[in-house]
Amino acid sequence: MNDQIKALNTYFWNVGNDIADIRLLAEGALALYEGDAELLHRLGMKNNEEVAASAFDTIGTALYDLREKIA
């Protein structure tokens, strides 16, 4: 029984660490999306590349949804 509890504790510890790592990756991707990469959206709109600009917006939406799910 103690071995099972230890294994379960180890599992939850590892999952918690993995979620923290995933959150950091998502936050970094969002920071890049909101900062440096915003220029890509403006370039797409300026050059009548609506499909590319829309795809960029979709990526942003997915990142925001991912951050919400992790939180």
VMD Tcl script that draws the C-alpha trace (Angstrom):
set ca {
  {0.00 0.00 0.00}
  {2.80 2.45 0.86}
  {4.50 1.70 -2.45}
  {1.28 2.54 -4.30}
  {0.93 5.84 -2.42}
  {4.56 6.72 -3.14}
  {4.07 5.90 -6.82}
  {0.92 8.01 -6.94}
  {2.68 10.93 -5.20}
  {5.54 10.67 -7.68}
  {3.09 10.64 -10.56}
  {1.28 13.76 -9.34}
  {4.59 15.51 -8.69}
  {5.72 14.78 -12.25}
  {2.39 15.87 -13.75}
  {2.55 19.13 -11.77}
  {6.04 19.81 -13.06}
  {5.00 19.04 -16.63}
  {2.02 21.40 -16.40}
  {4.29 24.15 -15.07}
  {6.65 23.63 -18.01}
  {3.77 23.66 -20.50}
  {2.46 26.88 -18.96}
  {5.84 28.55 -19.32}
  {6.01 27.49 -22.97}
  {2.50 28.82 -23.63}
  {3.25 32.13 -21.89}
  {6.44 32.50 -23.93}
  {4.59 31.79 -27.16}
  {1.94 34.34 -26.23}
  {4.55 36.96 -25.40}
  {6.13 36.41 -28.81}
  {2.72 36.47 -30.50}
  {1.74 39.75 -28.82}
  {5.12 41.36 -29.33}
  {7.50 40.69 -32.18}
  {5.21 38.52 -34.27}
  {2.37 41.08 -34.45}
  {4.20 42.58 -37.40}
  {3.37 39.44 -39.38}
  {-0.34 40.09 -39.01}
  {0.02 43.71 -40.13}
  {2.11 42.66 -43.13}
  {-0.52 40.15 -44.15}
  {-3.31 42.72 -43.95}
  {-1.25 45.40 -45.71}
  {-0.42 43.06 -48.59}
  {-3.95 41.72 -49.04}
  {-3.02 38.33 -47.61}
  {-6.20 37.88 -45.62}
  {-5.80 34.10 -45.40}
  {-2.37 34.44 -43.80}
  {-3.61 37.18 -41.44}
  {-6.60 35.04 -40.48}
  {-4.35 32.05 -39.84}
  {-2.22 34.21 -37.59}
  {-5.33 35.25 -35.64}
  {-6.33 31.60 -35.32}
  {-2.93 30.76 -33.86}
  {-3.37 33.55 -31.33}
  {-6.82 32.29 -30.38}
  {-5.43 28.80 -29.87}
  {-2.66 30.15 -27.65}
  {-5.10 32.14 -25.52}
  {-7.38 29.11 -25.21}
  {-4.41 26.94 -24.24}
  {-3.39 29.42 -21.53}
  {-6.94 29.45 -20.19}
  {-7.10 25.64 -20.08}
  {-3.77 25.40 -18.27}
  {-4.78 27.99 -15.68}
}
mol new
graphics top color blue
foreach p $ca { graphics top sphere $p radius 0.5 }
foreach p [lrange $ca 0 end-1] q [lrange $ca 1 end] { graphics top cylinder $p $q radius 0.2 }
display resetview
